[in-house]
Amino acid sequence: MTKEEILKQLAICVERGKVNKTAPFPPDLKEQDGADELTRLALEQGVAADEILAEGLVTGMKIIGVKFRDNKVFVPEVLMAAKAMTAGMNHLRPYFQSGAVKHKGTFIIGTVMGDLHDIGKNLLGMIVEGAGWKIVDLGIDVSAEKFLASLEENPGGFVGLSCLLTTTMLNMEKIVREIKAVKPDTKVLVGGAPVTDDFKSRIGADWYSPDPQGAVDYLNSQMAI
């Protein structure tokens, strides 16, 4: 296989959720190499890690992200795509750690204080990581203090707040205001079932998207500024 063929097939494997050769899903790719084998093959053939990330893994995750936004696929398909992406990232992670490949930036995410739901946050983290960003996942029930502490450890990081309950929207507002009071230049993204663009504007956040791909597009746009 040529480099171009490997990267094209790798993107397909991520989009379709083909983790490795032994994985039974999806059925039409049964016994074919998956993201695990193709990433390793690309590295063995001398393809640069950042090229594998951009042209293979990121391309596949972008496609599945857009399909999820457009309701053409659903949560199970996104989870399988993320699993395939992780299989590839396991081979690339040493290159990030060595500094040979740079993340686009850091995205600090968490479900706001009082809210214990994490499916939306986890999906967001998977898709944003698949776009080449470093994810710092603070988990659920996260206070403003924890977000601020993480910003101290990750200067210039972007922040993503999630909530599912209408009762925790007030906490989201408080966290946004506390972050902005201490670090006014920090870009804060908000999302979750009850959140709207009007609510985003009212509480002083910088971006709202009803889907993870919208967050990716916004974050990438900020890197060009």
C-alpha positions in Angstrom: 0.0 0.0 0.0 1.2 3.5 -0.7 1.2 6.2 2.0 -1.9 7.8 0.5 -3.7 4.4 0.5 -2.8 3.7 4.1 -4.0 7.1 5.3 -7.2 6.9 3.3 -8.0 3.5 4.7 -7.1 4.6 8.2 -9.6 7.5 8.0 -12.2 5.0 6.8 -11.4 2.7 9.8 -11.8 5.5 12.2 -15.1 6.7 10.7 -16.5 3.2 10.6 -15.2 2.2 14.0 -12.8 -0.6 12.8 -10.5 -1.0 15.7 -8.2 -3.8 14.6 -8.1 -6.9 12.4 -9.9 -9.2 14.9 -12.7 -6.7 15.7 -16.1 -8.0 14.3 -17.4 -4.5 13.8 -18.3 -3.3 11.2 -19.2 -6.6 9.5 -18.2 -5.6 6.0 -14.7 -4.9 7.2 -14.3 -8.2 9.0 -10.7 -9.6 9.0 -9.4 -6.5 7.4 -6.7 -4.4 9.1 -8.1 -1.8 11.5 -6.8 1.5 12.9 -4.4 -0.3 15.1 -2.6 -2.1 12.3 -2.7 0.7 9.8 -1.3 3.3 12.2 1.6 0.9 13.0 2.1 0.2 9.3 2.2 3.9 8.5 4.9 4.5 11.1 6.9 1.5 9.9 6.9 3.0 6.4 8.2 6.3 7.7 5.1 8.4 7.6 5.4 11.2 10.1 3.2 10.9 13.2 1.7 14.4 12.7 0.7 13.4 9.1 -0.9 10.2 10.3 -2.8 12.2 12.9 -4.0 14.9 10.4 -4.6 12.8 7.3 -5.8 9.6 9.0 -7.2 9.9 12.5 -8.4 13.5 12.4 -10.0 13.1 8.9 -12.0 10.0 10.1 -13.1 11.7 13.3 -14.2 14.8 11.4 -16.4 12.8 9.1 -18.1 10.9 12.0 -18.4 14.2 13.9 -20.3 15.8 11.0 -22.5 12.8 10.5 -23.3 12.9 14.2 -24.2 16.6 14.0 -26.5 15.8 11.0 -28.2 12.9 12.8 -26.8 10.4 10.2 -25.2 8.3 12.9 -25.8 8.0 16.7 -23.9 7.6 19.9 -22.9 3.9 19.5 -21.3 4.7 16.1 -19.4 7.7 17.6 -18.2 5.5 20.5 -16.9 2.9 18.1 -15.1 5.6 16.0 -13.5 6.9 19.2 -12.4 3.4 20.1 -10.7 3.1 16.7 -9.1 6.5 17.1 -7.7 5.5 20.5 -6.2 2.4 19.0 -4.3 4.6 16.5 -3.5 7.2 19.1 -1.8 4.6 21.3 0.9 4.3 18.7 1.2 8.1 18.2 1.1 9.1 21.9 4.9 8.6 22.4 5.5 11.2 19.7 3.3 13.7 21.5 5.1 13.0 24.8 8.5 13.4 23.2 7.6 16.7 21.6 8.0 15.4 18.0 4.3 16.2 17.5 2.5 19.1 19.0 -1.2 19.3 20.0 -3.2 22.2 18.5 -3.9 23.3 22.1 -5.5 22.3 25.4 -9.2 21.9 26.0 -10.2 21.5 29.6 -13.6 19.9 30.0 -16.0 19.0 32.8 -19.6 18.6 33.8 -20.5 21.5 36.1 -20.9 21.3 39.9 -24.1 19.5 40.9 -24.4 17.5 37.7 -23.3 13.9 37.4 -24.0 13.2 33.8 -21.0 12.7 31.5 -22.1 11.1 28.2 -22.2 14.4 26.3 -18.9 15.5 27.9 -17.3 12.3 27.0 -18.4 12.4 23.4 -17.1 16.0 23.1 -13.8 15.0 24.5 -13.4 12.1 22.1 -14.2 14.1 19.0 -12.1 17.1 20.1 -9.1 14.8 20.9 -9.6 13.2 17.5 -9.2 16.6 16.0 -5.7 16.9 17.4 -6.3 18.6 20.8 -5.0 17.7 24.2 -8.0 16.9 26.5 -7.9 17.5 30.2 -11.1 15.8 31.5 -11.9 17.0 35.0 -14.9 14.6 35.2 -18.3 15.4 36.7 -19.5 17.7 39.5 -16.7 20.2 38.8 -16.4 23.5 40.7 -15.0 26.8 39.4 -12.0 26.3 41.6 -11.1 23.0 39.8 -11.4 24.7 36.4 -9.2 27.6 37.5 -6.6 25.3 39.0 -6.5 23.4 35.7 -6.0 26.7 33.9 -3.1 27.5 36.1 -1.5 24.1 35.1 -2.5 24.6 31.4 -1.9 28.3 30.5 -3.9 29.4 27.5 -6.2 26.4 27.7 -9.8 26.6 26.4 -12.6 25.5 28.8 -15.7 23.4 28.0 -18.6 23.3 30.4 -21.4 20.7 30.2 -24.7 20.2 31.9 -27.7 18.1 31.4 -30.0 19.3 34.2 -31.9 22.6 34.1 -31.2 22.9 37.8 -27.5 23.1 37.2 -27.6 25.8 34.6 -27.2 28.3 37.5 -24.0 26.6 38.5 -22.8 26.8 34.9 -23.5 30.6 34.9 -21.6 31.0 38.2 -18.6 29.0 36.9 -18.4 31.0 33.7 -18.5 34.3 35.7 -15.8 33.1 38.2 -13.5 32.0 35.4 -14.0 35.3 33.5 -13.4 37.3 36.7 -10.0 35.6 37.3 -8.9 34.9 33.7 -10.9 37.2 31.5 -9.1 36.1 28.3 -10.1 32.4 28.7 -12.4 31.2 26.0 -15.3 29.3 27.6 -17.5 26.9 25.5 -20.8 25.7 26.9 -23.2 22.9 25.9 -25.7 20.3 27.0 -29.4 19.6 26.5 -30.9 22.6 28.2 -28.3 25.1 27.0 -29.1 27.6 24.2 -27.2 30.3 22.3 -29.2 32.9 24.1 -28.2 31.4 27.5 -24.6 31.4 26.3 -24.7 35.1 25.6 -26.6 35.9 28.8 -24.0 34.2 31.0 -20.9 35.6 29.2 -19.6 32.4 27.6 -17.8 32.6 24.3 -19.3 29.8 22.3 -22.3 27.4 22.3 -22.8 24.4 20.0 -25.5 21.8 20.1 -23.0 19.2 18.8 -19.3 18.3 19.3 -18.3 19.1 15.7 -19.3 22.8 16.2 -16.9 23.0 19.2 -14.1 21.5 17.0 -14.8 24.1 14.3 -14.7 26.9 16.8 -11.5 25.7 18.5 -9.8 25.3 15.2 -10.9 28.8 14.2 -9.3 30.2 17.3 -5.9 28.8 16.4 -5.9 30.8 13.3 -6.3 34.1 15.2 
